[in-house]
Amino acid sequence: EVRVNYAKLKKTSGENSAALKVLGQDSTENAFKEILSLLLDGPENSEITIQMIAAKHERERIQKTFGFEAAGGDDSILADRFARRLLRLTQWQVDGGMQDASIVNRFRA
């Protein structure tokens, strides 16, 4: 993916914040907060709902980034893309020394 390679270039050049922005840090944080809120409300059916939330945010990111809607598609594929991006962002934040309370919360969830 071009965006990932561009973000890697930014990270390598020491521009960690720019790298995180390229990868959609803001939308990922919003989705994670929504998921965390769901988990705090109660765990029943949370796995299916978490997948739906992740897929929804991934669709929104695709729309915002590329200007078109993700046609139909399988929520599990979109949720998997979201999860890989969240893990990559988390790793980069830890590697870059930018960890904060949100990083700890991600691992607790």
Secondary structure as GFF3:
##gff-version 3
##sequence-region A 1 109
A	DSSP	alpha_helix	2	12	.	.	.	ID=ss1
A	DSSP	alpha_helix	16	22	.	.	.	ID=ss2
A	DSSP	alpha_helix	25	41	.	.	.	ID=ss3
A	DSSP	alpha_helix	46	66	.	.	.	ID=ss4
A	DSSP	alpha_helix	75	95	.	.	.	ID=ss5
A	DSSP	alpha_helix	101	108	.	.	.	ID=ss6
###
